Structures are given as structure tokens and as C-alpha cells.
């Protein structure tokens, strides 16, 4: 998967500018980029059918 948009819901104090947050954010971005469906492919594809919204593959 790829991140299309990032929205900050809570930003209090200087944490959003800290090196700790930078590391955490990079790890989250990397984890999201590794999500693929169907397994063994190089990207995430949602089945374009009724109830094919990708919820079950994302949960797995």
C-alpha cells in the first residue's frame, strides 16, 4: 500500500518535531508500504466487486 495523505489529529508540544516521532513515523510508513494483497504480489489490489472493499485482507 502507499500513503496518499497524512493528517495530524493531535499535535501537542514539541513531540511532532522530535527525533523519536521521526523514527516512529518512518517505521509506520515502512510497515504500510510492506502490505500487499493478494499475498506474493508487489502491491495491494482490492477486488472490484460487491463487498470487495479490502476490509478482510487489511485485517489479515
C-alpha positions in Angstrom: 0.0 0.0 0.0 1.1 3.6 -0.3 0.2 6.6 1.8 -1.8 9.1 -0.2 -2.4 11.6 2.6 -1.3 12.2 6.2 -3.4 14.1 8.6 -2.2 15.0 12.1 -5.1 14.5 14.5 -3.3 15.6 17.7 -0.2 17.7 17.9 0.6 19.0 21.3 4.0 20.3 22.4 7.2 19.6 20.5 6.8 15.8 20.1 5.8 16.1 16.4 9.2 17.7 15.8 11.2 15.3 17.9 13.6 12.6 16.6 11.5 10.0 18.4 8.4 10.8 16.4 10.5 10.9 13.2 11.7 7.3 13.9 8.1 6.2 14.8 6.6 7.8 11.7 9.3 6.2 9.4 8.6 2.8 10.9 4.8 3.2 10.4 5.3 4.3 6.8 7.6 1.3 6.1 5.1 -1.1 7.6 2.3 0.3 5.4 4.4 0.1 2.3 5.0 -3.7 3.0 1.3 -4.5 3.0 0.4 -6.5 -0.2 -2.7 -8.4 -1.4 -3.1 -10.9 -2.7 -0.1 -12.5 -1.0 3.0 -12.8 -3.1 2.3 -9.7 -5.2 4.2 -6.4 -5.2 1.2 -4.2 -4.4 -2.2 -4.1 -2.8 -5.2 -4.7 -5.1 -8.8 -4.6 -3.9 -11.3 -6.9 -5.7 -13.6 -4.5 -7.6 -16.8 -6.5 -6.7 -19.7 -6.1 -4.3 -18.2 -6.3 -0.8 -14.7 -6.3 -2.3 -13.6 -3.3 -0.2 -10.4 -4.8 1.1 -11.5 -4.9 4.8 -10.8 -8.6 5.3 -7.3 -8.5 3.6 -6.4 -5.4 5.6 -7.4 -7.1 8.8 -5.2 -10.1 8.0 
